Amino acid sequence: MRDHGTFLLNGERHEIRDMSPTTTLLNYLREDQKLTGTKEGCAEGDCGACTVVVSELVDGAVQHRAVNACIQFLPMLEGKSVTTVERLRGPGGTLHPCQQALVDTHGSQCGFCTPGFAMSLFAAYEDRQGKGLDRDTANDVLAGNLCRCTGYGPIITAAETMGDLPAPQWGEDRAARELRALEALCHTDTVKVASTDQQFFAPATLGEFAELFAEFPDATIVAGATDVGLWVTKRHMHLKTIIYTGRVQGFAHIAVSDNTLTIGAGATYSDAIQTLAEHFPDLGELVRRIGSTQVRNAGTIGGNIANGSPIGDCPPALIALNATLVLRTGDAQRRIPLEDFFVDYGVQDRKPGEFVEAIEVPLLENPDQFRCYKLTKRFDQDISAVCGCFHVTVDDGQVSSARIAYGGMAATPKRASAVEAALVGKAWTMETCEAALSKFSEDFSPMTDMRASSDYRMRSAQNLLIKYFVEGTEPLSTTRLVGRGSTIAGGANHA
Amino acid sequence: MTHSSDFNAEKASNLKVIGTRPARPDGVDKVTGRARFGADMNLPGQLVGRILRSPHPHAIIKSIDTSAAEALDGVKAVVTRDDFAENPDNHAVLCNVMAREKALYEGHTVAAVAASTATIARKALKLINVDYEPLPHVTDVDAAMQPDAPVLHDTIFTSGVDPVPTIPSNIVARCEFGHGDVEAGFAKADIIVERELKTAATHQGYIEPHACVASVSTDGMSELWCCTQGHFDDRKICAALLGIDVSRLRVTASEIGGGFGGKTTVFIEPVALALSRKAGRPVKIVMSREEVFKASGPTASTSMRVKIGVTNDGRMTACDGEFRLQGGAFEGSPFDSAAMTAFACYDLENVKSVAFDVVVNRPKGAAYRAPGAPMSVYGVESVVDEVALKIGMDPIEFRLKNAVRDGSQSSYGPKFGPNGLVETLEAAKAHPQYKTPLGPNQGRGIASGFWFNYGGETCSNLNINADGTVTLAVGTPDIGGSRASMCMMAAEELGIPYDSVRATVVDTGALGFNEGSYGSRVTYASGLAIINAAQQAITEMCKRASMMWDIPADAVTWEDGYAKPSGANAGEFEPMSLAEIAAIAANTGGPIAGHREHNADSAGISFGTHIVDTEVDPETGRVDVLRYTVIQDAGKAIHPDYVEGQFQGGAVQGIGWALNEEYIYGDDGKLQNAGFLDYRVPVASDLPMIDTVIVEVPNPGHPYGVRGVGETGIVPPLAAVANSVSAAAGVRLSELPMSPPRVLKAMDDAKQAAE
């Protein structure tokens, strides 16, 4: 076991030891390193002013991703390379094309959000071999960056035109150096970073992870820290023991076999989105709307489930898809239907020392029968008021099976069992759907909060069933303002 | 005013630099992260300041015990109300900066600590024991006006009513504007529409939280670094609250990460100074996003009644409005400007506009881009839309028929001079968007709006450097690209390239008093000072050339960057460039500079008209903005890209206000959405590319015709979006924001009413 962490910051090796392991990357940059180009606008992953690019080795190649530095704990960067806005400067002080484009289009007014925008554009530029972005992709890449001055127009233009500018001269040489430096950081030891009363473990194998969790069953498991990060930055919780899953080999595994898609609990949304969109187009689009690019680059599908939130977007979709949850304690595995995992508000069927290992999703014969609807005040980067997911199969005009699940309608993600029962065996018609509307009150009595009233939740949940029916019988594009059909699913990685 | 400030048509039609679009001088620093904002400053020995805030919306502070906090290792100072002397001239600001007898809103500052680390500071806050006696609270403006409402201040007796009440209430003041006889006017109307409408409180939403570093020496010499729209204003108020001489406090404005009016006052700055004075070390305070929402200065929420009468041929016969604005826990909501701007677009015989300033248990409001106008204009333009619809008249034709023109009597008093309202309406009518066909569930909205624009106390210096470059010292923080526009105006006057001029926003020690960057005044007022300063420098350079040539000073003229002999007695000399004159300045009398101090008026009113197309999802109530065009009179655009940037920024803030943004309070009087997670400002995908049309009707009070442009852009969008959504939904929406639940409910209710 190593007693310190190691990562690269702007090409230089940094060691992390004898410090609070919940120190955020942002505080380290701004307070310790005085790299003040990275800004703090919210410290909760909403505004993107702190966006940096984290690069890591994936299957032998370097992958660049934009993340929010404000909710990354420093030891999570083990073996990775962090690039801040200060390093975009090319040889001879030239600007990177994303920066030059922002200057040329007057993409800065006040300029406070600009370094964050530059880093989001930089990550996209690197991922796309120096191409500019089309409008839809720019919307996606920039959904996690707030600007209050410009109305985004000039920034979108910069995103579209940055590919037309000369590529930076340092490109290849620097990439090769970064690859070598990252290779040099590879190791399979468990890393421990501790202060007087906090400890952070970053195991590299599933076995060690299981052992550590058995030893410290009260530990907080952290994957992307898109939620746990806020426990620290907003609620000032003092986390004593943390086990980080991001280095566990095989934990982010995504595979299809025997008509089943298996998603390792450590797979980030960005890791999974292409495969999800391929097999379940609407789930791909739903995941594209979770958080922002920065959040999807860090957050995991396993974390979204294990967290147990009643408004997580993956659980209702995966419940409607009849997913199985694979839980693990030590060497022992246990499989349960996902819907049984959610017992009550804040209570899941998870024993001490047990963790979510994977999710198994049966593939569909007709993926278009599966639809997801995420209702929010804002289309991108917003928490669902209601999330409704539907999978109804019809044989000879009769409903043969129905799996309908909602988020935001109860204390847990929950199936609409009474509604399903009112559909099964009936003719698949508008009349049947309308007759089933009255059953919603047997399944749900949603709460009123700042995101939506009880009435709105109930009314829109009912309307979503109607929408699902209409969309199954009419062309998609005429019934959707936005979403699949007008925007390509595929998120951060679609080129 | 000097003659040079009046519109010069010949000059305005021969501009070389003005109207071009050079890169901003601060652009590279902003994309590289080098620009230093409020929180980017650190001083040696600096402590971390943290603020203890009231958890109660309304409570008597019976006692504060700081002894345990003071005893904690690493704590260097603790301040409370006892560290600030009573200050009758600045009572409201003082009480807002540090609560006195009562905490008046959730988040109200009660105490503050300075410690060696953030962790110790947070621990220390927990050790401060405050004994509160909670009181009943009120956060809604209408509820606060009721006779049985909990009263915040027993010193408020409504002003502007006769007789003055004998019992205190939450109604600070009533104001009234207008002329004619509205009842007689309504009697002449064929159709009258009257509506009650509401808008929610919103926040300016600047991405940079308030931040400052204060350092007070043992002899009282003090420095303050902060993100602000007005560092001279900050100096004035901080010096007053701390009881120090203005001359002993030097304030430096950092780069500012957005303000929009919200950084025109102080919150943490006097607290940081008080902590530094007590600790004897520099203190830095940075607000969290939650503190920004709970304890900076959001805008007013409003309720209003608007009544408009028209004849069948589209002439407005009478307009009557009542506007009720809460400005948080202290007096000072923009109720008066709400009343003044409400009907300002219309040439009316009979108009009456009444407004009330109301206090509630919310943070003290600050300015937000055209304060008061977006709300009252939302009410008026919604009803205008409805009456035009009722008489079957095109909404632009209706507005053209009633629009103010040069010489019209304004609804709030003065006569208007030349202005561009009609031009913006004509441009809207001719714009391709106005003719684009609409699909099902889509609607188009039009609205016009007005803002005064301000001038104010201003002071700028211009220095000719020995190498032929020029440095400008400006006292108004750059919130919208003003350094670029100052350089452009100096280059224009001096006849030298834009790249030879650099502008710096200098600290309070370097210039006389400047009002802050607000009121859309900077390009106009600071710019005019720069133009005048350049003219002064030109006079001096001509004099220096005349000395070299040994001819009378008035025999030298300035042309395209050169001093030239001119006239019968001038003689034959090679023209001297600015650089040549500058190079020998030491031998001709020393440095060459120009400066100008003035209290600028004639800022130039400005009107705008917006067109917006939206689509509504009938099943979920979601609104999608399809197309948006801003048309506004800029008088003369100095840097057209920045003018368009102001138009677009204002429109997008207005779109957010119209559709999603709101302060949501629980029954407990606490703010429920104090973060960007649930206070939803628009992101890129919420918006189409905002199209812009710059109309230029010259301001007669400026040599190039410049009018302020920063604020008018946020005035029409609330109404324009509401009119568009109402058309798309088939039902009039009368409460903002038009969030999906509210739109769906309105459509449902309309359906039920029809059945």
Contacts between the chains, C-beta under 8 A, distances in Angstrom:
chain1	res1	chain2	res2	distance
A	30	B	39	7.8
A	34	B	42	7.3
A	35	B	33	7.9
A	36	B	33	7.2
A	36	B	36	7.2
A	36	B	39	7.6
A	36	B	40	4.1
A	37	B	32	6.9
A	37	B	33	2.0
A	37	B	34	6.9
A	38	B	33	6.9
A	39	B	37	6.9
A	39	B	39	7.7
A	39	B	207	7.7
A	39	B	208	7.2
A	39	B	257	7.4
A	40	B	39	6.8
A	40	B	209	7.4
A	40	B	286	7.7
A	41	B	207	4.4
A	41	B	208	6.7
A	41	B	209	7.0
A	41	B	257	7.9
A	41	B	289	6.9
A	41	B	676	7.7
A	42	B	289	4.1
A	42	B	675	6.6
A	42	B	676	5.1
A	43	B	288	6.5
A	43	B	289	6.5
A	44	B	289	6.9
A	44	B	675	6.0
A	44	B	676	7.3
A	44	B	677	6.3
A	46	B	289	7.9
A	46	B	675	6.7
A	46	B	676	3.7
A	46	B	677	5.3
A	47	B	207	5.7
A	47	B	289	7.7
A	47	B	676	5.4
A	49	B	207	5.6
A	49	B	208	8.0
A	84	B	33	7.3
A	85	B	31	7.9
A	85	B	32	6.5
A	85	B	33	3.9
A	86	B	32	7.3
A	86	B	33	5.7
A	88	B	32	7.0
A	89	B	32	6.3
A	95	B	28	6.9
A	95	B	31	6.5
A	95	B	32	7.2
A	99	B	28	7.9
A	99	B	31	3.9
A	99	B	32	6.7
A	100	B	31	7.9
A	102	B	27	7.7
A	102	B	30	8.0
A	102	B	31	4.9
A	103	B	23	5.8
A	103	B	24	7.8
A	103	B	27	4.3
A	103	B	28	6.2
A	103	B	31	5.8
A	104	B	23	7.1
A	106	B	21	7.8
A	106	B	23	7.8
A	106	B	24	6.6
A	106	B	27	7.5
A	106	B	481	7.7
A	106	B	641	4.8
A	106	B	642	7.1
A	106	B	645	6.4
A	107	B	31	8.0
A	108	B	24	7.3
A	108	B	26	7.7
A	108	B	27	6.0
A	108	B	30	4.2
A	108	B	31	6.5
A	109	B	258	7.9
A	109	B	480	6.4
A	109	B	481	6.7
A	109	B	642	8.0
A	109	B	645	5.7
A	109	B	649	6.8
A	110	B	206	7.4
A	110	B	207	7.7
A	110	B	208	7.2
A	110	B	255	7.5
A	110	B	256	6.1
A	110	B	257	5.0
A	110	B	258	4.5
A	110	B	259	7.9
A	110	B	479	6.7
A	111	B	26	6.7
A	111	B	29	7.6
A	111	B	30	3.1
A	111	B	31	7.9
A	111	B	35	5.4
A	111	B	255	6.5
A	111	B	257	7.2
A	112	B	37	5.8
A	112	B	206	7.7
A	112	B	207	5.0
A	112	B	208	4.3
A	112	B	255	7.6
A	112	B	257	2.7
A	112	B	258	6.2
A	113	B	207	4.9
A	113	B	257	7.5
A	114	B	30	4.7
A	114	B	31	5.6
A	115	B	30	7.9
A	115	B	31	7.4
A	115	B	32	7.9
A	115	B	33	4.4
A	118	B	31	5.5
A	138	B	684	6.7
A	139	B	683	7.9
A	139	B	684	4.9
A	139	B	685	3.9
A	140	B	685	7.7
A	142	B	683	7.4
A	142	B	684	4.6
A	143	B	683	5.2
A	143	B	684	6.4
A	143	B	685	6.0
A	144	B	683	8.0
A	145	B	683	7.9
A	145	B	684	7.8
A	146	B	205	8.0
A	146	B	207	5.8
A	146	B	676	6.5
A	146	B	681	5.9
A	146	B	683	6.7
A	147	B	207	7.2
A	148	B	204	7.6
A	148	B	205	5.0
A	148	B	206	5.8
A	148	B	207	5.7
A	148	B	258	5.1
A	148	B	260	7.3
A	148	B	649	7.4
A	148	B	653	7.0
A	148	B	681	6.5
A	149	B	258	6.0
A	149	B	480	7.9
A	149	B	645	7.1
A	149	B	649	4.9
A	150	B	645	6.0
A	150	B	648	6.3
A	150	B	649	5.9
A	150	B	652	7.9
A	151	B	648	3.7
A	151	B	649	5.5
A	151	B	651	6.4
A	151	B	652	3.7
A	151	B	687	6.2
A	151	B	690	5.0
A	152	B	652	7.4
A	152	B	682	8.0
A	152	B	683	7.8
A	152	B	684	4.4
A	152	B	687	6.0
A	153	B	648	5.6
A	153	B	687	7.9
A	153	B	689	5.0
A	153	B	690	5.7
A	154	B	641	7.9
A	154	B	645	7.1
A	155	B	684	7.3
A	156	B	684	6.3
A	156	B	689	7.0
A	234	B	290	7.2
A	234	B	675	7.7
A	236	B	122	6.5
A	373	B	620	8.0
A	375	B	620	5.5
A	375	B	622	7.5
A	375	B	740	6.8
A	377	B	660	4.9
A	377	B	680	5.0
A	377	B	739	5.4
A	377	B	740	6.4
A	378	B	660	6.0
A	378	B	680	4.7
A	378	B	682	7.2
A	378	B	683	6.5
A	378	B	686	6.0
A	379	B	622	7.8
A	379	B	624	8.0
A	379	B	685	5.5
A	379	B	686	6.4
A	380	B	683	5.3
A	380	B	684	7.8
A	380	B	685	4.6
A	380	B	686	7.5
A	381	B	683	5.7
A	382	B	680	6.4
A	383	B	677	6.7
A	383	B	678	7.3
A	385	B	740	7.7
A	385	B	741	7.7
A	449	B	672	7.6
A	450	B	664	4.4
A	450	B	672	4.4
A	450	B	673	5.1
A	450	B	678	5.9
A	451	B	678	7.0
A	452	B	740	7.9
A	452	B	741	5.3
A	453	B	741	5.8
A	455	B	741	7.8
A	455	B	745	7.4
A	456	B	621	7.9
A	456	B	740	7.4
A	456	B	741	3.7
A	456	B	744	6.4
A	456	B	745	7.1
A	459	B	744	6.5
A	459	B	748	7.1
A	460	B	619	7.3
A	460	B	620	5.4
A	460	B	621	7.6
A	460	B	740	7.6
A	460	B	741	8.0
A	460	B	744	6.7
A	463	B	619	4.1
A	463	B	620	6.4
A	464	B	619	7.4
A	464	B	620	7.8
A	466	B	619	6.6
A	467	B	619	5.1
A	467	B	620	7.9
A	481	B	615	5.9
A	481	B	617	5.4
A	481	B	622	6.6
A	481	B	624	4.7
A	482	B	624	6.4
A	482	B	685	7.8
